Every structure is written in C-alpha cells, then in structure tokens.
C-alpha cells in the first residue's frame, strides 16, 4: 500500500505545482495590464494636480 500512496502523493504534488505554474503565468499578463492602468492613472492625477496648482496661482 505504501508504494501506491507514495506514487499517488507524487502525482498530486506534480499537479499542484503544474497548476500553480499555470496560475502564475496567467497572472503575469494581468499584472502588466494593471501596471499600465496605474501608470495612466498617475499621469491623469499629475495633470489634475498641475491644473489645480495653476488655478490656485491665478487667484488674487
């Protein structure tokens, strides 16, 4: 029984690692997309801050 259980455990461990690798690989594309969105948001925030600074400076 032990040899069968050891072999079964090896298969389960292989599947866990394989599925984790696939999950991580699928997240890489998502991480790139999120980073792009964050960069775009930072640009928009900096533009808004600059416009607000200009407005404050124009006040008497």
JORAVEN-V908667 format. One record per backbone hydrogen bond with DSSP energy under -1.0 kcal/mol. NH is the residue of the N-H (numbers start at 1). CO is the residue of the C=O. Records with the same first field share a line. If there is no record, write none. Layout:
# JORAVEN-V908667
NH=CO ; CO
This chain:
# JORAVEN-V908667
5=1
6=2
7=3
8=4
9=5
10=6
11=7
12=8
13=9
14=10
15=11
16=12
17=13
18=14
19=15
20=16
21=17
22=18
23=19
24=20
25=21
26=22
27=23
28=24
31=27
32=28
33=29
34=30
35=31
36=32
37=33
38=34
39=35
40=36
41=37
42=38
43=39
44=40
45=41
46=42
47=43
48=44
49=45
50=46
51=47
52=48
53=49
54=50
55=51
56=52
57=53
58=54
